[in-house]
Amino acid sequence: MALIIFFVLFISVFLFYHLYYKRQKLPPGPVPLPFLGNLLQIHRGGNAEDVFLQWRRQFGPIYTFWMGQIPVVCVAEYGKIVDTFVRDGETYAGRYTMPFEHVFRGEDIHGVISSSGERWREQRRFALHVLRDFGLGKNLMQDRIMLELGAMFGKIDAKSGSIDEVNLPGLIDVAVGSIINNLMFGYRFEGDKEREFWDIKHTLDEHVRSFGNPITMIWLSLFWAWGHWTSLEKKCLCVMLKKFGGLLHSLPHQLDKAFNYSGRAGKFSLEDRHIRDYPFHDCVPLIGMFESLGLKSRFLASPSLSVVSSSVAGEYGTLRSN
């Protein structure tokens, strides 16, 4: 009898905590399942965007949904996004760090997306400074876009007299990837290099699909419970990383060469972009900006592989929706 009473009390407290107590100080939202949160609803909905729009209509422009055990407050109205994250951006400069991130990236996390506090403020200030000097409306970006459009239309014209089907989304993918990659790393995806684009894009697609699996999110939310990798997890991670190995381990070396180019970092300016006898010719003028803003120690001393891998992930993540 005592065991039954204990079991009933345990279930009651368990459900009270998951269905009410942990949600009471958060904006309203869909009721989460214990451990699963709302992942099952998102997964069953097919298109996550439709699920989020439904929740917005049901709970208003600010609502809470749960990724496993992790609450996510979603701001789903443009005006409130501007008021919250633009006009009051300093209040929201912090970032929640998942426990598993430290396993991937170490204790010292870099990058605009994952960093927080003073480091994020420095990187945001630098990004705004660069965008003002390298504005997207200037001739450099226009020339790169026109170059890729010319190459893309050339491929379309080459197939105009044949019965082969033109894969227009694929051509647009390569064109956009080439524009970004040319600005970041100094080369386009043409000829043999195009295979590199599709290999990395396919790998990232697999990566995102695996992270979108409810079971994966549950495992990540409970990573603190064991805090280490099993042999199977290590094997899967190694397979994923090996696909990036050739690219990500050659670029940091070239980037470091650019950062240390003859000790002249502070002497470069925007007019030096035509110099081509060193790698990353578009990056070197930025190094002087690092120093002028007093950011050299935070940026140039950062692990190059972390910076480059984040850049590559962001570059190809831009193309996933295609």
C-alpha positions in Angstrom: 0.0 0.0 0.0 2.8 2.4 0.9 4.5 1.7 -2.4 1.4 2.5 -4.3 1.0 5.8 -2.4 4.6 6.7 -3.0 4.2 5.9 -6.7 1.1 8.1 -7.0 2.8 10.9 -5.2 5.9 10.6 -7.4 3.8 10.7 -10.6 1.8 13.7 -9.3 4.9 15.7 -8.4 6.5 14.7 -11.7 3.6 15.9 -13.8 3.1 19.0 -11.7 6.7 20.0 -12.2 6.7 19.4 -16.0 3.3 20.6 -16.9 3.0 23.6 -14.6 5.8 24.6 -12.2 8.7 24.9 -14.7 6.5 26.9 -17.1 4.9 29.4 -14.6 7.4 32.3 -15.1 7.6 31.9 -18.9 5.3 33.2 -21.6 2.4 30.9 -22.5 2.9 28.2 -25.1 2.1 24.6 -26.0 2.2 22.1 -23.2 5.5 20.2 -23.3 5.8 16.4 -22.8 8.3 15.3 -20.1 11.8 15.0 -21.5 10.5 15.4 -25.1 9.2 18.9 -24.8 7.4 20.0 -28.0 9.8 18.2 -30.3 7.3 15.5 -31.2 4.7 18.2 -32.2 7.3 19.9 -34.4 8.4 16.6 -36.0 4.8 15.5 -36.7 3.9 18.8 -38.1 6.2 18.1 -41.1 7.0 21.8 -41.8 8.3 23.5 -38.6 7.4 26.9 -40.0 3.7 26.0 -40.1 3.9 24.7 -36.6 5.5 28.0 -35.3 2.9 30.1 -37.2 0.1 28.0 -35.6 1.5 28.6 -32.2 1.8 32.3 -32.9 -1.9 32.4 -33.8 -2.8 30.4 -30.7 -0.5 32.0 -28.0 0.3 35.4 -29.4 3.5 37.1 -30.7 5.6 35.9 -27.8 5.4 32.2 -26.7 7.5 29.5 -25.2 8.2 26.0 -26.7 10.5 23.4 -25.3 13.4 21.7 -27.1 13.6 18.6 -24.8 14.3 20.1 -21.4 15.3 23.5 -22.7 12.8 26.3 -22.9 12.9 28.6 -26.0 11.1 31.9 -25.9 10.1 32.8 -29.4 9.4 36.4 -30.5 7.3 36.1 -33.6 6.4 39.7 -34.5 8.6 42.1 -36.4 7.8 45.2 -34.3 8.6 43.3 -31.1 11.8 41.9 -32.6 13.0 45.4 -33.3 12.0 46.7 -29.9 13.6 43.8 -28.1 16.7 42.9 -30.0 17.6 46.1 -31.8 16.6 49.0 -29.5 17.3 47.0 -26.4 20.0 44.8 -27.8 22.4 45.1 -24.9 20.0 43.5 -22.5 19.9 40.4 -24.7 23.6 40.2 -25.5 24.0 36.9 -23.5 23.7 33.5 -25.1 22.6 30.2 -23.6 25.3 27.7 -24.0 24.4 24.0 -24.4 26.5 21.7 -22.2 27.7 19.7 -25.2 29.1 22.9 -26.9 32.1 22.9 -24.6 32.9 19.4 -25.8 32.9 20.5 -29.4 34.5 23.9 -29.0 36.3 24.0 -25.7 35.7 26.3 -22.8 36.6 29.4 -24.8 33.8 29.7 -27.3 34.3 32.0 -30.3 32.0 33.2 -33.1 29.2 35.8 -33.4 26.5 33.2 -33.1 27.7 31.4 -30.0 29.8 33.9 -28.1 28.2 36.2 -25.5 29.0 39.1 -23.2 32.0 41.4 -23.9 33.4 39.1 -26.7 30.1 39.2 -28.6 29.9 43.0 -28.2 33.4 43.3 -29.7 32.7 41.1 -32.6 29.4 42.8 -33.3 31.1 46.2 -33.2 33.8 45.0 -35.6 31.2 43.5 -38.0 29.2 46.8 -38.1 32.5 48.6 -38.7 33.4 46.3 -41.6 29.9 46.5 -43.1 30.1 50.2 -43.2 33.5 50.2 -45.0 32.7 47.2 -47.3 29.0 48.1 -47.9 27.1 45.6 -49.9 26.1 48.3 -52.4 29.7 48.9 -53.4 31.3 47.8 -56.7 33.2 44.9 -55.2 30.1 43.0 -54.3 28.4 44.0 -57.5 31.3 42.7 -59.6 31.3 39.4 -57.8 27.6 38.9 -58.3 27.7 39.8 -62.0 30.7 37.4 -62.5 28.7 34.5 -61.0 25.5 35.5 -62.9 27.5 35.4 -66.2 28.9 32.0 -65.3 25.5 30.7 -64.4 23.8 32.0 -67.6 26.7 30.6 -69.6 25.9 27.1 -68.2 22.3 27.6 -69.1 23.1 28.7 -72.7 25.4 25.7 -73.1 22.4 23.4 -72.6 19.9 25.4 -74.6 20.3 23.3 -77.7 20.3 19.9 -75.9 17.5 17.8 -74.4 19.2 17.8 -71.0 17.2 19.2 -68.1 18.6 22.4 -66.6 18.9 22.1 -62.8 18.3 25.8 -62.0 18.2 25.5 -58.2 21.6 23.7 -58.3 23.0 26.4 -60.5 21.8 29.1 -58.1 23.2 27.2 -55.2 26.7 27.1 -56.8 26.5 30.8 -57.8 25.6 32.0 -54.3 28.2 29.7 -52.7 30.9 31.0 -55.1 30.1 34.6 -54.3 30.4 34.0 -50.6 33.4 31.6 -50.9 35.3 34.1 -53.2 34.9 36.8 -50.7 35.9 34.6 -47.7 38.6 32.4 -49.2 39.6 33.9 -52.5 38.4 31.2 -55.0 35.2 30.3 -56.9 33.5 26.9 -57.3 34.2 26.1 -60.9 35.6 23.0 -62.6 36.9 20.5 -60.1 36.2 22.9 -57.2 32.4 22.5 -57.8 32.6 18.9 -56.4 34.0 20.4 -53.1 30.9 22.6 -52.8 28.4 19.7 -53.2 30.4 17.5 -50.8 30.3 20.1 -48.0 26.7 21.0 -48.6 25.7 17.4 -48.5 27.6 16.8 -45.3 26.0 19.8 -43.7 22.5 18.7 -44.8 23.1 15.4 -43.1 24.4 17.2 -40.0 21.3 19.5 -39.8 18.9 16.6 -40.4 20.5 14.6 -37.6 20.3 17.5 -35.2 16.6 18.0 -36.2 15.8 14.5 -35.0 13.8 14.5 -31.7 16.0 11.7 -30.3 19.1 13.8 -30.9 17.7 16.8 -29.2 16.8 14.7 -26.1 20.3 13.3 -26.0 21.8 16.8 -26.3 19.6 18.2 -23.6 20.6 15.4 -21.2 24.3 15.5 -22.2 25.2 16.8 -18.7 24.1 13.5 -17.2 27.2 11.7 -18.5 29.3 14.5 -20.0 31.5 12.2 -22.3 31.4 10.6 -25.7 30.7 6.9 -26.1 32.7 4.9 -28.7 29.8 4.9 -31.2 29.3 8.7 -30.8 33.1 9.3 -31.3 33.0 7.1 -34.5 30.1 9.0 -36.0 31.7 12.3 -35.1 35.0 11.3 -36.7 33.2 10.3 -39.9 31.6 13.7 -40.1 34.8 15.7 -39.3 36.9 13.7 -41.8 34.7 15.0 -44.6 35.8 18.5 -43.7 39.3 17.7 -42.9 41.0 18.5 -46.2 39.3 21.9 -46.4 39.3 23.1 -42.8 42.9 22.1 -42.0 44.4 23.9 -45.1 42.5 27.1 -44.8 43.6 28.1 -41.2 47.3 27.8 -42.2 46.7 30.2 -45.1 44.7 32.5 -42.9 47.5 32.6 -40.3 50.0 33.4 -43.2 47.7 36.3 -44.2 47.5 37.5 -40.6 51.3 37.5 -40.2 52.1 38.7 -43.7 55.5 40.4 -43.4 54.4 42.0 -40.2 52.5 44.6 -42.2 49.0 44.0 -40.9 48.5 47.6 -39.7 49.7 49.1 -43.0 47.1 47.6 -45.2 44.0 49.6 -46.3 41.1 49.0 -48.6 43.2 50.1 -51.6 45.5 47.1 -51.1 42.8 44.6 -52.2 44.4 44.2 -55.6 47.6 42.5 -54.1 47.5 38.8 -54.9 50.8 37.4 -53.8 49.4 36.2 -50.5 46.4 34.1 -49.6 43.1 35.7 -48.5 43.7 38.9 -50.3 40.3 40.2 -49.2 41.0 39.5 -45.6 44.3 41.3 -45.1 42.9 44.8 -45.2 40.6 43.7 -42.3 43.6 43.0 -40.1 44.4 46.7 -39.9 40.8 47.3 -38.8 41.2 44.7 -36.0 44.2 46.7 -34.6 42.6 50.1 -35.1 39.6 48.9 -33.0 41.9 47.4 -30.4 40.6 43.9 -31.1 43.7 42.1 -32.3 44.3 40.0 -29.2 40.7 38.8 -29.1 40.4 38.0 -32.8 43.8 37.1 -34.2 44.7 35.0 -31.2 41.6 32.9 -31.6 42.0 29.4 -32.9 41.8 29.7 -36.7 40.1 26.3 -37.1 37.2 27.4 -35.0 36.8 30.7 -36.9 37.1 29.0 -40.3 34.8 26.1 -39.5 32.2 28.5 -38.2 32.5 30.6 -41.4 32.1 27.5 -43.6 29.1 26.3 -41.7 27.5 29.7 -42.0 28.3 29.9 -45.7 26.7 26.6 -46.6 23.9 26.9 -44.1 22.8 29.9 -46.1 22.1 27.5 -49.0 20.3 24.8 -47.1 16.8 26.0 -47.9 17.5 25.6 -51.6 
